[in-house]
């Protein structure tokens, strides 16, 4: 049995989010929380909040023991890209791509 939590349309690129997600894959809950609290990246507090939500789902909805949980899956997918333009020299327009991501965490019992 696994408990999941999802978040959509977060304003962080997939490449940057995957750097933090790789740190907590297949780790137990206590070490994953410690890693996320001490990681100085923009994605770390977002994933920490998502992990706490997945833990709460596991305990309250599925009746799992919080001490036996570990992070079984962390999936970061690309969301819609916001397209913005900035003026450049000689009347040209320079495109700025503001990338978003959809994140999902799954926790399971050992």
Buried (B, 14 or more C-beta within 10 A) or exposed (E): EBBBBEBEEBEBBBEBBBEBBEBBBEBBBEEBBEBBEEBEBBBBEBBBEBBBBBBEBBBEEEEBEEEEBBBBBBBBEEBEEEEEEEEEEEEEEEEEEEBBBBBBBBBBBE
